[in-house]
Amino acid sequence: MTTQEVPTSQQPLNTETGAAIYSPAILKLYNFGVLGLSNRYLWECPTETVLLPFFKEHLGLKHLDVGVGTGYYLANANLTPSHQIGLLDLNENSLRTAAAQVKQAKVSTFMRDVMLPLAEPADTGFDSISLFYVLHCLPGTIDQKETAIANLIRYLKKDGVLYGATILGDEAAHNPIGRLALKLYNQKGIMHNLADTLDGLQRMLERQFQSVQIRRHNKVALFVARN
């Protein structure tokens, strides 16, 4: 399908709560707590055997990582001097931490909010764009999160790929610990995904891309989108 106009809301959605949590102290615990314990036991989607291989599979030479966390995926992606890496995040702590993990490749950082109209990017034509654990942190419904996808398409080259992973909401039938965490994170404004579904994600991406592939690994949806 062709790119369509994005649904809009009456008021701007607040993304700062989800981004602000990533303090230097939290980032020091992130790999162990989120990528280690939470992915394995809450969302049942192990980082090393599922998410990291998926990240590396679609990584292009010129790549934009959105919602960078600690830079774990890039640090373990076997980057070379031929890679050009862009980092886009609203949190300065995350950008600084992730940039330090890019040892071999050239790196540029963009401190921006993907839910707001982006200024013309300083760098475009990325072969790949990744959004790992970004969509479930964005405010609003899955349709409102389409704003972020539409904004990011401007960074992507014509034959590039946008891919990522997001934790599904109530429909995923979370285990007891996962249900508790999901409820707490949504109450705190860290996540906004109770109503996020696999079908909703598929429809949203298909409004922006010609080809969309989604597979579910337990509580996480892994998606790949191309034009």
N, C-alpha and C positions, 0 to 999 in steps of 0.2 A: 504494500500500500504506500501511498505518497504521504509526505509530511503534511500534517494538518495543523490548524490553529489550536493552541493549547487552551483548555478550560481555565478560566480565571476566577479568583475569589474577590469578594468585596474589599477585604483588608489584607495587607501583606502578612504572610505567615512568618512566625518568629522561629528562626533557626538557631538562635544564639544559645538557648538552653542545652540543646544536644551537643553543640560544639564546645561550650564552655567547660564541660566536665573534664576535658583532657588537659589537666594541669601536669606539670613536670612529675609530681608524685604519682598520679594515676598512670601516666605513660610508662613509668618504671615497672608497674605491675601489669600492664596491658597484655604483653605477650603471654605471660603465665596465666593470668586470670581469664582473659577473653579468648585468645587464640589457643590456649591450652585447655583449661578446665571447662569453660563455658561451651566452646565448640564441641568438645567431646561428650560432655555429660548433660548439658542443657539442650543444645540444638542438635546433638548427635550427628555432627558433620565435621569430622576431624580435619584440622588445618593441614597437617603434613601429608596426609594420604588423599585428601579430596580437594581442598581449596587451593593449596599451593600448586599442585600439578595443573589445575584448571587455569590459574593465573598465568603460569609459564606457557601454557599451550597457545594462548591467544596474544601474547606479548609481542608487539612489533618493535622495530628498531627505533622508531620515534614514538614514544609512549607518554600518555598523560594519566597520572594516577590521581584520582579524586577521592577525598576523604582518606588521607594518607596514614592515619594512625601513627605507628612507630616506624613505618617503612619496612616492616618485616618481609613482605612479599618481594619487594625490590631487592632487599639484602640477600634473599635466597633464590634469586632469579637468574644467576649466572650472567650478569651484565658484562658487557665488553666496552672498550673505548668507542665502538661503532654505535652504541646506543645513545640516544638523546632522550632525557627523562624530564618531564614536567610534573610538578607537584602542585595540586590545587586544593586548598583547604581554607576554612574560615578561622582556624586556630593557629596562631603563630607558634605555639609550643610544638604542635604536631609537625608543622612545616620544618622547623629547625631540627627536630629529632629525626624525621624521615630523610631530610637532605644529608645528614651525617652518615646515613646508611648507604648512600649511593657512592660507592668507592671508585668504580671504574669509569662510569659514564658521565657525560656532561649533564648538569642538572640546572633547571630553572624553577623558580617558585612563583605561585600566584595566590595571593591571599584574597579570596573572593567567596561570595555567597552564591551558590548555584541556583538558589530559588529566586534571585533578583536578576533583572536584566543586566547582562554582563557588558562591560565596556569592550570595545574591539580588542580581542586578545593580542598580546604582543607576539605570540607565536601560534601558528595554526598548522593545519595539514598533518595532524598526528595519525600514524598508522593504526593506533589502538588507544582506547580510553577504558580504564577500569574503574568500577564503582563497587568496591567490596565493603559490605555492611554500611552503605550510605543510605539507600532508599528507606530502610526501616527506621532511620533516625530523622528523616525529613518530616516536617509537620504536614498535616492535612491528609486527605484521602489519597488513594493510589492515583486517581485521576489528577488531583492537584499536583502530585509529585512529577507529573509529566512536564511541568515547567522546567525542572532541572534537566531533563533529557533534551528538551528542545533547545535550551541554552547551550548545552554541551556539543550539540551537533555542529555548531559553528567551528569548533576546534578540530573536527574530524575530517580527514581527507575523503574524497568521494568514494573510494573503495575500502575505507577503513572499517574497523570493527569496534563496537562498544559492548563491553561485557562486564559481568559482575555477579555478586551474590547478595541475597537479602533474606532476612529471617521472616518467615510467614507468621500470620496472626493466629487467631483462635481456630481457624479451619485446619491447622496442621496437627491438631490433637496432641499437644505438648504433654510431656510427662509431668508428674506433680511438681518437681523442682522447676522445670521450665515454665509451667503455668504461673507459678508464684513469681518468678523473675520477670516474666513478660508483663504481668499485672503491675509489679512494682516499677519497672522501667517506664511504662506508659504513664503511670501516675506521676512520676518525677519529671516527665517531659524529656527523658533521655531517648526513648523510642516513641514512635507514633505508628503502630502497625497492627493493632488488634484486629482491624477489618481488612488488612492486606491479604489478598488471595492469589492463588496461582493464575486463575482465569483473568482476574483484574489486571495483573501484571502483564499477561500476554496481550490483552486488548490495548492496554496503554502503549506498550512498545510497538505494536503493529500500527498504531496511528502515526508513528514517527519513522518507521523502518520498513523496507520491503520484505526482509527476511528476518524472522525471529525464531530462535530455538531456546526452549526452556526445559530444564529437567529438575526434578526435585530430589534432593538427598535428605531424607527424613524431614527436618523442620526448616530446611533452607532451600530456596530456589536459586538455581544457577542459570543465568541467561546470556545469550549471545545474539547481537542484533547487527544487521548490515543492510546497506542499500545497494 
